[in-house]
Amino acid sequence: MKKNVKVGLVQMSCTASKDENLAKAIEKTREAAAKGAQIVCLQELFTSLYFCDEENYDNFLLAEAIPGPSSNALAELAKELNVVIIASLFEKRAEGLYHNTTAVLDADGTYLGKYRKMHIPDDPGYYEKFYFTPGDLGYKVFKTKYATIGVLICWDQWYPEAARITSLMGAEILFYPTAIGWSSSQQVDVNTEQYNAWQTIQRSHAVANGVYVVSVNRTGDEGPMKFWGGSFVSNPFGKVLYQGSHTEEEIHVEELDLNKSDSYRTHWPFLRDRRIDSYEPITKRYLDEG
């Protein structure tokens, strides 16, 4: 039985206004739905500028409950358009407790749940440990109207363990809402190398797990950071089906044939040949004598 699903990628720039960004995301989601999208993924922390470029207590005011105002507005939109929406938001869980969280809203507007980012970076320009408590819900899949999807967030992209576990839970598509870019002071060859590494590691998750990967990044200049866009879709064998511009806002819809996962997994049976009896050392930080 043929099972196809159309996924929409919303790559956009942001401003300092939460209201403007939410309105823009709603408008772009409508555009994606008009192009036939059934599942629409928004980029990481799309309701604001990427505030983690500094450690500033005032930025905690950007956070909100989930479910809350933004997810509720998008739930109404999902129901109106009959689309699934993947919405990355700054979650205020309790006083003084915050997460980088993605809400998943089904095509009838039902709130299916949330995934809290597990891997939290702390690098120049990405001071996320100042803001976010690591996720404590574990890895998650969501059984939406159109497909069973897994959601991971940005820095999670670099970890094959996260992709593997989410795939083993039954995800047919891995979605990665993202906010990553270049420093304007970096050389072109360094920028190119970084982007290629970012895309390559995610394509490898598609190959290793026999699933589609959809990565949605922001674009635009924010202070010294040039967000590199480059949103893309990979098939289960790592072929790039679509790659977005590095500099322009784009709404793209890609049709995915989910039956291809079975074909790739049958002919390249990586899951069959996993030696799960030998993997216990992976739970160690490092295999030294300490």
Secondary structure, 3 states (H helix, E strand, C coil): CCCEEEEEEEECCCCCCHHHHHHHHHHHHHHHHHCCCCEEEECCCCCCCCHHHCCCHHHHHHCECCCCHHHHHHHHHHHHHCCEEEEEEEEEEECCEEEEEEEEECCCCCEEEEEECCCCCEECCEEHHHCCCCCCCCCCEEECCCCEEEECCHHHHHCHHHHHHHHHCCCCEEEEEECCEEECCCCHHHHHHHHHHHHHHHHHHHHHHCCEEEEEECEEEECCEEEECCCEEECCCCCEEEECCCCCCEEEEEEEECCHHHHHHHHCCCCCCCCHHHCHHHHCCCCCCC
